[in-house]
Protein backbone atom coordinates (compact mmCIF):
# COMPACT_ATOMS: atom_id res chain seq x y z
CA UNK A 1 0.00 0.00 0.00
CA UNK A 2 2.83 2.45 0.76
CA UNK A 3 4.02 2.23 -2.86
CA UNK A 4 0.54 3.26 -4.01
CA UNK A 5 0.16 5.99 -1.37
CA UNK A 6 3.54 7.49 -2.25
CA UNK A 7 2.07 8.49 -5.62
CA UNK A 8 -0.44 10.81 -3.91
CA UNK A 9 1.25 14.20 -3.62
CA UNK A 10 0.74 16.71 -0.83
CA UNK A 11 -0.78 19.99 -2.08
CA UNK A 12 -2.39 18.26 -5.08
CA UNK A 13 -6.10 18.80 -5.51
CA UNK A 14 -8.45 15.94 -4.80
CA UNK A 15 -12.20 15.94 -5.35
CA UNK A 16 -14.43 14.65 -2.56
CA UNK A 17 -17.91 13.39 -3.34
CA UNK A 18 -20.50 13.26 -0.55
CA UNK A 19 -24.27 12.86 -0.47
CA UNK A 20 -26.98 14.57 1.57
CA UNK A 21 -29.88 12.85 3.33
CA UNK A 22 -31.84 12.75 0.05
CA UNK A 23 -28.82 11.07 -1.59
CA UNK A 24 -28.16 14.13 -3.74
CA UNK A 25 -24.44 14.07 -4.59
CA UNK A 26 -22.11 16.99 -3.91
CA UNK A 27 -18.53 17.36 -5.14
CA UNK A 28 -15.86 19.87 -4.13
CA UNK A 29 -12.14 20.17 -4.62
CA UNK A 30 -9.78 20.22 -1.66
CA UNK A 31 -6.03 20.31 -1.17
CA UNK A 32 -4.33 17.22 0.21
CA UNK A 33 -2.50 18.05 3.44
CA UNK A 34 -1.15 14.65 4.47
CA UNK A 35 -1.24 10.98 3.54
CA UNK A 36 -0.52 8.65 6.45
CA UNK A 37 1.22 5.28 6.23
CA UNK A 38 -1.93 3.57 7.54
CA UNK A 39 -4.03 4.82 4.60
CA UNK A 40 -5.59 8.08 5.70
CA UNK A 41 -5.88 11.19 3.55
CA UNK A 42 -6.10 14.47 5.47
CA UNK A 43 -7.98 17.41 3.92
CA UNK A 44 -8.63 20.93 5.21
CA UNK A 45 -12.02 22.61 5.44
CA UNK A 46 -11.44 26.31 4.93
CA UNK A 47 -14.71 27.30 3.28
CA UNK A 48 -16.83 24.18 2.83
CA UNK A 49 -20.55 24.37 3.53
CA UNK A 50 -22.27 21.18 2.38
CA UNK A 51 -19.43 18.67 2.73
CA UNK A 52 -19.15 18.71 6.57
CA UNK A 53 -22.91 18.29 7.07
CA UNK A 54 -23.04 15.55 4.42
CA UNK A 55 -20.23 13.65 6.17
CA UNK A 56 -22.19 13.80 9.44
CA UNK A 57 -25.18 12.24 7.63
CA UNK A 58 -23.23 9.69 5.56
CA UNK A 59 -19.55 9.02 6.29
CA UNK A 60 -19.02 7.01 3.07
CA UNK A 61 -17.25 9.12 0.45
CA UNK A 62 -15.58 8.85 -2.92
CA UNK A 63 -12.47 10.78 -3.88
CA UNK A 64 -11.19 11.43 -7.37
CA UNK A 65 -7.43 11.84 -7.52
CA UNK A 66 -5.42 12.74 -10.59
CA UNK A 67 -1.97 14.13 -11.27
CA UNK A 68 -3.38 15.29 -14.66
CA UNK A 69 -0.84 13.05 -16.40
CA UNK A 70 -0.96 9.33 -15.80
CA UNK A 71 -2.88 8.83 -12.55
CA UNK A 72 -6.69 8.76 -12.50
CA UNK A 73 -7.98 7.03 -9.37
CA UNK A 74 -11.30 6.62 -7.62
CA UNK A 75 -10.71 6.22 -3.91
CA UNK A 76 -13.52 4.84 -1.75
CA UNK A 77 -13.30 5.63 1.93
CA UNK A 78 -14.90 6.50 5.22
CA UNK A 79 -14.65 10.13 6.32
CA UNK A 80 -14.65 11.74 9.71
CA UNK A 81 -14.93 15.48 10.27
CA UNK A 82 -12.94 17.08 13.10
CA UNK A 83 -13.62 20.49 14.64
CA UNK A 84 -11.13 19.98 17.46
CA UNK A 85 -8.21 17.82 18.44
CA UNK A 86 -5.05 16.56 16.77
CA UNK A 87 -6.14 16.79 13.13
CA UNK A 88 -7.58 20.30 13.41
CA UNK A 89 -4.37 21.44 15.13
CA UNK A 90 -2.36 19.83 12.32
CA UNK A 91 -4.23 21.56 9.46
CA UNK A 92 -4.11 24.90 11.25
CA UNK A 93 -0.31 24.67 11.35
CA UNK A 94 0.06 23.95 7.63
CA UNK A 95 1.96 26.83 6.03
CA UNK A 96 -0.35 27.18 3.02
CA UNK A 97 -3.30 27.62 5.38
CA UNK A 98 -2.00 30.88 6.86
CA UNK A 99 -4.36 32.90 4.63
CA UNK A 100 -7.44 31.02 5.87
CA UNK A 101 -8.16 29.68 9.32
CA UNK A 102 -9.42 26.10 8.85
CA UNK A 103 -12.83 25.36 10.34
CA UNK A 104 -12.19 21.64 10.35
CA UNK A 105 -10.19 18.69 9.15
CA UNK A 106 -11.51 15.81 7.09
CA UNK A 107 -9.80 12.46 7.59
CA UNK A 108 -10.64 9.79 5.01
CA UNK A 109 -9.69 6.18 5.76
CA UNK A 110 -9.06 4.50 2.41
CA UNK A 111 -11.04 1.30 1.77
CA UNK A 112 -10.22 0.78 -1.91
CA UNK A 113 -8.55 2.41 -4.90
CA UNK A 114 -9.51 1.82 -8.53
CA UNK A 115 -7.16 2.84 -11.33
CA UNK A 116 -9.28 4.15 -14.22
CA UNK A 117 -6.41 3.88 -16.73
CA UNK A 118 -6.01 0.16 -16.12
CA UNK A 119 -9.67 -0.36 -15.20
CA UNK A 120 -8.75 -2.43 -12.18
CA UNK A 121 -8.74 -2.35 -8.41
CA UNK A 122 -5.21 -1.62 -7.20
CA UNK A 123 -5.94 -1.63 -3.47
CA UNK A 124 -8.64 -3.10 -1.23
CA UNK A 125 -8.63 -3.18 2.55
C-alpha positions as CSV (number, residue, x, y, z in Angstrom):
1,X,0.0,0.0,0.0
2,X,2.8,2.4,0.8
3,X,4.0,2.2,-2.9
4,X,0.5,3.3,-4.0
5,X,0.2,6.0,-1.4
6,X,3.5,7.5,-2.2
7,X,2.1,8.5,-5.6
8,X,-0.4,10.8,-3.9
9,X,1.2,14.2,-3.6
10,X,0.7,16.7,-0.8
11,X,-0.8,20.0,-2.1
12,X,-2.4,18.3,-5.1
13,X,-6.1,18.8,-5.5
14,X,-8.5,15.9,-4.8
15,X,-12.2,15.9,-5.4
16,X,-14.4,14.7,-2.6
17,X,-17.9,13.4,-3.3
18,X,-20.5,13.3,-0.5
19,X,-24.3,12.9,-0.5
20,X,-27.0,14.6,1.6
21,X,-29.9,12.8,3.3
22,X,-31.8,12.8,0.1
23,X,-28.8,11.1,-1.6
24,X,-28.2,14.1,-3.7
25,X,-24.4,14.1,-4.6
26,X,-22.1,17.0,-3.9
27,X,-18.5,17.4,-5.1
28,X,-15.9,19.9,-4.1
29,X,-12.1,20.2,-4.6
30,X,-9.8,20.2,-1.7
31,X,-6.0,20.3,-1.2
32,X,-4.3,17.2,0.2
33,X,-2.5,18.0,3.4
34,X,-1.1,14.7,4.5
35,X,-1.2,11.0,3.5
36,X,-0.5,8.6,6.4
37,X,1.2,5.3,6.2
38,X,-1.9,3.6,7.5
39,X,-4.0,4.8,4.6
40,X,-5.6,8.1,5.7
41,X,-5.9,11.2,3.5
42,X,-6.1,14.5,5.5
43,X,-8.0,17.4,3.9
44,X,-8.6,20.9,5.2
45,X,-12.0,22.6,5.4
46,X,-11.4,26.3,4.9
47,X,-14.7,27.3,3.3
48,X,-16.8,24.2,2.8
49,X,-20.6,24.4,3.5
50,X,-22.3,21.2,2.4
51,X,-19.4,18.7,2.7
52,X,-19.2,18.7,6.6
53,X,-22.9,18.3,7.1
54,X,-23.0,15.5,4.4
55,X,-20.2,13.6,6.2
56,X,-22.2,13.8,9.4
57,X,-25.2,12.2,7.6
58,X,-23.2,9.7,5.6
59,X,-19.6,9.0,6.3
60,X,-19.0,7.0,3.1
61,X,-17.2,9.1,0.5
62,X,-15.6,8.9,-2.9
63,X,-12.5,10.8,-3.9
64,X,-11.2,11.4,-7.4
65,X,-7.4,11.8,-7.5
66,X,-5.4,12.7,-10.6
67,X,-2.0,14.1,-11.3
68,X,-3.4,15.3,-14.7
69,X,-0.8,13.1,-16.4
70,X,-1.0,9.3,-15.8
71,X,-2.9,8.8,-12.5
72,X,-6.7,8.8,-12.5
73,X,-8.0,7.0,-9.4
74,X,-11.3,6.6,-7.6
75,X,-10.7,6.2,-3.9
76,X,-13.5,4.8,-1.8
77,X,-13.3,5.6,1.9
78,X,-14.9,6.5,5.2
79,X,-14.6,10.1,6.3
80,X,-14.6,11.7,9.7
81,X,-14.9,15.5,10.3
82,X,-12.9,17.1,13.1
83,X,-13.6,20.5,14.6
84,X,-11.1,20.0,17.5
85,X,-8.2,17.8,18.4
86,X,-5.0,16.6,16.8
87,X,-6.1,16.8,13.1
88,X,-7.6,20.3,13.4
89,X,-4.4,21.4,15.1
90,X,-2.4,19.8,12.3
91,X,-4.2,21.6,9.5
92,X,-4.1,24.9,11.3
93,X,-0.3,24.7,11.4
94,X,0.1,23.9,7.6
95,X,2.0,26.8,6.0
96,X,-0.4,27.2,3.0
97,X,-3.3,27.6,5.4
98,X,-2.0,30.9,6.9
99,X,-4.4,32.9,4.6
100,X,-7.4,31.0,5.9
101,X,-8.2,29.7,9.3
102,X,-9.4,26.1,8.9
103,X,-12.8,25.4,10.3
104,X,-12.2,21.6,10.3
105,X,-10.2,18.7,9.2
106,X,-11.5,15.8,7.1
107,X,-9.8,12.5,7.6
108,X,-10.6,9.8,5.0
109,X,-9.7,6.2,5.8
110,X,-9.1,4.5,2.4
111,X,-11.0,1.3,1.8
112,X,-10.2,0.8,-1.9
113,X,-8.6,2.4,-4.9
114,X,-9.5,1.8,-8.5
115,X,-7.2,2.8,-11.3
116,X,-9.3,4.2,-14.2
117,X,-6.4,3.9,-16.7
118,X,-6.0,0.2,-16.1
119,X,-9.7,-0.4,-15.2
120,X,-8.7,-2.4,-12.2
121,X,-8.7,-2.3,-8.4
122,X,-5.2,-1.6,-7.2
123,X,-5.9,-1.6,-3.5
124,X,-8.6,-3.1,-1.2
125,X,-8.6,-3.2,2.5
